[in-house]
Every structure is written in C-alpha cells, then in structure tokens.
Amino acid sequence: MLVLVKANILVLGCGGRNNALKALPIRKLFVESGLEAGRSLKNEKVDGVISVWDLPDAPAGKFLRNLRLAKPYLPIVVVVDAGNIQQEIAARSIGPTAVVSSDVDDDIFRKTVVEVLKLNNTEEIQKLCAIADDESHRV
C-alpha cells in the first residue's frame, strides 16, 4: 500500500474532527493533553499543530502559549469554543496561524488546515489518501 504523507500533525483534543482530516496527506498524532503533546513534540518530527484552546491539563491556552514561545515557526490552528469571544481574542493574541470556531463545518476546517500547512489540496492527492485510508480500515 502506498501512503503519501506530506506532514506530521499533532492533533490535541480534536478527535471529533478525524473525518475532516481523513483524506489529507498527513500523519495525525492524536493526543488529549498538553503533557502527551510535549512528549510527542520531543520524540516526533512535527510539522504543525491543531489544538483546542482549553486542554484538561492546560486551561486557558497554557500549552499553546508555551508552544508559541518555544517554536514560533510552527504552524498552529487553534479551535475555540463556538461563540466564546474572549477565548477567540485570547487565542489570536498568541499569534497562531489560524483560529477556527468549534462549530465550523468540516469543509471549512479542512480548507483551513490545507492552507495553513500548504498541502496543495489537489483532488488527486485526496483520492489517493482516501483510498489508502479505506484500505487501512479493511480487516
């Protein structure tokens, strides 16, 4: 099986967005806490981060604030609670590459990730990745 991977992406607390990311040429490293994310960043080559603002062990964007200071070049997509203006303002203040609301539909979420990671979102790549995804789920 051929799998084309253009980026390794650390995904924090966004497990429900797996379908939106499914047909993209990325390797997804799903974690649920800032502690797990820190370990992944230490042990893996990470090309970008997609994270909810509030993590169980790092409320109020603590993990993302520290990440931005430690790795200012790393593309970050922050997912904020729908309708929470204070959270969006706080998230934008750390200088992420993009901020999206938790209620944004999967197409817009996917397009945002593609733009942020410069994945050259072509239909051919998506078809190849969809086929590879489909093959990996067969038993």
C-alpha positions as CSV (number, residue, x, y, z in Angstrom):
1,M,0.0,0.0,0.0
2,L,1.3,3.5,-0.9
3,V,0.6,6.2,1.5
4,L,1.6,9.8,0.6
5,V,2.4,11.8,3.7
6,K,3.3,15.5,3.3
7,A,3.3,16.5,7.0
8,N,3.2,15.1,10.6
9,I,0.4,16.9,12.5
10,L,-0.1,16.9,16.3
11,V,-3.8,17.0,17.0
12,L,-4.8,17.9,20.5
13,G,-8.4,17.3,21.8
14,C,-9.9,17.3,18.3
15,G,-10.7,13.7,17.9
16,G,-14.1,14.5,16.6
17,R,-12.5,16.2,13.6
18,N,-11.0,13.0,12.3
19,N,-13.4,12.8,9.3
20,A,-12.4,16.3,8.2
21,L,-8.7,15.4,8.2
22,K,-9.2,11.9,6.8
23,A,-8.5,12.4,3.1
24,L,-5.5,14.7,3.7
25,P,-1.9,13.7,3.0
26,I,-0.9,14.0,6.7
27,R,0.1,11.7,9.5
28,K,-2.1,12.5,12.5
29,L,-0.7,12.2,16.0
30,F,-3.8,12.3,18.3
31,V,-3.3,13.3,21.9
32,E,-5.6,14.6,24.6
33,S,-3.3,16.5,27.0
34,G,-0.5,19.0,27.0
35,L,1.7,16.5,28.7
36,E,1.2,13.9,25.9
37,A,1.8,16.7,23.3
38,G,5.0,17.7,25.0
39,R,6.3,14.1,24.7
40,S,5.2,13.9,21.1
41,L,7.0,17.2,20.3
42,K,10.1,15.8,21.9
43,N,10.1,12.4,20.2
44,E,8.5,13.1,16.8
45,K,9.1,15.5,13.9
46,V,6.0,17.7,14.0
47,D,5.2,20.0,11.1
48,G,2.1,21.6,12.6
49,V,-0.4,21.6,15.5
50,I,-4.2,21.6,15.6
51,S,-5.4,22.1,19.1
52,V,-8.4,23.1,21.2
53,W,-7.8,26.2,23.3
54,D,-8.6,24.6,26.6
55,L,-6.9,21.3,27.4
56,P,-7.7,19.3,30.5
57,D,-4.2,19.9,31.9
58,A,-3.5,23.3,30.3
59,P,-6.6,25.5,30.6
60,A,-6.8,29.0,29.0
61,G,-4.4,28.1,26.2
62,K,-1.4,27.5,28.6
63,F,0.0,24.7,26.3
64,L,-0.4,26.8,23.2
65,R,1.2,29.9,24.7
66,N,4.2,27.9,25.8
67,L,4.4,26.2,22.4
68,R,4.3,29.5,20.5
69,L,7.2,30.8,22.7
70,A,9.2,27.6,22.2
71,K,8.5,27.1,18.5
72,P,7.4,30.4,16.9
73,Y,7.8,29.0,13.4
74,L,5.4,26.1,13.9
75,P,2.0,26.4,12.1
76,I,-0.8,26.3,14.7
77,V,-4.5,26.0,14.2
78,V,-6.5,26.8,17.3
79,V,-10.0,25.6,17.8
80,V,-12.0,27.8,20.1
81,D,-15.5,27.3,21.7
82,A,-18.3,28.5,19.4
83,G,-19.5,31.9,20.4
84,N,-16.8,32.5,23.0
85,I,-15.4,35.9,22.0
86,Q,-13.0,36.1,25.0
87,Q,-11.4,32.8,24.1
88,E,-11.1,33.8,20.4
89,I,-9.4,37.1,21.4
90,A,-7.0,35.3,23.8
91,A,-6.2,32.7,21.1
92,R,-5.5,35.3,18.5
93,S,-3.2,37.2,20.9
94,I,-0.6,34.4,20.9
95,G,-0.2,34.6,17.1
96,P,-1.5,31.3,15.7
97,T,-1.6,30.7,12.0
98,A,-5.4,30.3,12.2
99,V,-8.2,30.3,14.6
100,V,-11.5,28.4,13.9
101,S,-14.7,28.0,15.9
102,S,-15.6,24.5,17.1
103,D,-18.8,24.7,15.2
104,V,-17.2,25.4,11.8
105,D,-18.2,22.7,9.2
106,D,-15.7,20.0,8.1
107,D,-15.1,21.5,4.7
108,I,-14.0,24.9,6.0
109,F,-12.0,23.2,8.7
110,R,-10.2,21.0,6.1
111,K,-9.6,24.0,3.8
112,T,-8.1,25.9,6.7
113,V,-5.7,23.1,7.5
114,V,-4.7,22.7,3.9
115,E,-3.9,26.4,3.6
116,V,-2.0,26.6,6.9
117,L,0.1,23.5,6.0
118,K,0.5,24.4,2.4
119,L,-0.7,21.0,1.3
120,N,-1.6,21.9,-2.3
121,N,-5.1,20.4,-2.0
122,T,-5.5,18.6,-5.2
123,E,-8.2,16.1,-6.0
124,E,-5.7,13.5,-7.0
125,I,-3.9,13.6,-3.6
126,Q,-7.2,13.5,-1.8
127,K,-8.3,10.4,-3.8
128,L,-5.0,8.6,-3.1
129,C,-5.3,9.3,0.6
130,A,-8.9,8.3,0.7
131,I,-8.1,5.0,-1.0
132,A,-5.2,4.5,1.5
133,D,-7.5,5.3,4.4
134,D,-10.1,2.9,3.1
135,E,-7.6,0.1,2.6
136,S,-6.2,0.6,6.1
137,H,-9.6,0.1,7.7
138,R,-10.3,-3.2,6.0
139,V,-9.9,-6.3,8.1
